[in-house]
Amino acid sequence: MTSASESRARPAIDVSFEFFPPKTEEMERTLWASIERLAPLSPRFVSVTYGAGGSTRERTHNTVARIVRETALEPAAHLTCVAATRAEVDEVVRGYWDAGVRHIVALRGDPVGGPGTAYEAHPGGYAQACDLVAGIRKVGDFEISVSAYPEKHPEAATFDADIDALKKKVDAGATRAITQFFFDNAIYYRYVDRVRAAGIEIPIVPGIVPVQNFKQTANFARRTGASVPDWLARRFEGLDDDVETRKLVAAAVASEQVMDLRAHGVEEFHFYTMNRAELAYAVCHMLGLRPAEASAAAA
């Protein structure tokens, strides 16, 4: 039985963290330092991204397998439809199952030519994310997260068509949706209302990006169809060469965002960490999360 003090020690929220597979030894050290820093917050899961066209397939698998071997964290492996046959994708899924992975983030993936180019399904491959979800379901009883777009996927013809695409993923077996990042919470609230009105009941987890570099984030947002409010640009104005102040502003902006979401009843958050722990850790602290050992000691 959980005591009252234990209930107070840990708020009723869940967090998850997203990482990408490292390319160099230095990036490897940074990644694992970040994982070690964030692990004591007891995230629900940590996800590892999958490069365009399967370009990081081996590194993604190695990172996920190491998380299984060396930590108590639950890893979620990203997987896409791009540049692979169904048999090849199924083999990857079985490999994850054999490695002890029970959670996959199923995505269509970017076109082979990169964002902005036309997407073409691989001959003999899974055409869309909903097909991939159905294929994963046939291999094993995975938890399956999928993507959601509060401002509409850039390639979707209409907002309704985009929500229909999400519903197809849910009907195929998706258990959670994680949103593209956003900065205006009103966009997320309206989106959830539309999703629920469409009969979609799975959790719609807000994706939060603590801004490490404003110019880079703004450029990425433009490519993915996410808006960047003028007020956010003003917050970071003049800080291009002032890293320390930029970190403080970034922590404040992300903390304001998650505290407002929390006040509106949101209980689960997914952080795009960019393989750096400091900002995500600070924001989680503002949410009330504490390292597991400290929480146990307080209890």
C-alpha positions, 0 to 999 in steps of 0.5 A: 500500500502507498503511504500518503507521504509517498503519494505526495513525493511523486506527482501523478505524471509520467514523462518520457525522453527521446534520444538519437543514436550517436555518430561519434565516440564523443556523441556516445559519451554525451548520450550516455551521460544524459541517459544517466542524468535523466534515468533517476527521474523514472521515465515511463520510457525512453525512445531512440530515433531512426534515421531517414531511409533506415540510415541509422538502423544499426546504431539505433538497434545498438543503442536500444540493446544497450539500454536494455542490457545496462539500465532498468529503463524501458526503451522504445525503438523508432521504426519507419516504413522507408527504404525497406521491404515488409520482410526486412522491417518484420525482421527488425521488429523480431530482433527488437522482440528478441532483445527484450524490447516491448515498445515501438514508435511506428512512423511512416518516415521522411521521404528518401530525398528528405523533407519537402520531397515526394514520399514514395512507398518502397515496393513490397514495403509498408506503405503508411504508418497504419500498415506498419502498425498492423505489421508490428501487431502481427509480430508481437504484443508491443506497445505502439506509439505513433505520431500526431500533428497539432498543426496538421502534417505538412503533406496532409490535404486537410486537417480532417484527412490528417485526423483520419490518418491518425484514426487508421493508426489507432484502428490498426493497434496504436496505443499512444500518440506523441505530438510534433512539438508546438509552442502555443498550448492553445493549438494542442488543446484545440487539436485534442478536442478535434481528435476526441470528437473523431472518436479517438481515445488513446493518450495524445501526449504533448511533445515538448522541445526545450530550445537548445538553439533557437535558430536551429529549432525555428528552421526545423519547425519550418520544415515540419510545419510547426509554427514559431510564435513571434513572442518566442523569437523575442524571448531569444532575441540577441542571445545567439552568442550568449549560451548561458542566458539562452539556457536560462530563457529556454528553461523558463519558456519550457517550464511555463509551457508544461506548467500550463499544460499540467494546469489543464490536466495533462499528465504525460509529457514527451521531451525531445532532448537532443541528447542533452539532459540539462534543460529536460531535467530542469523542466521535469524538476519544475513539474515536481519530479525528483530522483527516485532515491531522493523521493524514497529518502523523503518518504 
